[in-house]
């Protein structure tokens, strides 16, 4: 199983947002948490989409034509 680049991008954004939580002033930490939550939301959705598309791809038959 391989995760697509766009999913990993949002996972990276979530990690960076959480790493920046400590140096952020207390009154603005909600921004980091909300951005991390939003990035994790997109990571999960895009991963599910990628996994579902991989299972639905048609396979090639012995003559090179697509079969279901």
PyMOL commands that set and color helices and strands:
alter all, ss='L'
color gray80, all
select helices_A, chain A and resi 5-19+26-56
alter helices_A, ss='H'
color red, helices_A
select strands_A, chain A and resi 59-60+66-67
alter strands_A, ss='S'
color yellow, strands_A
deselect
rebuild
show_as cartoon
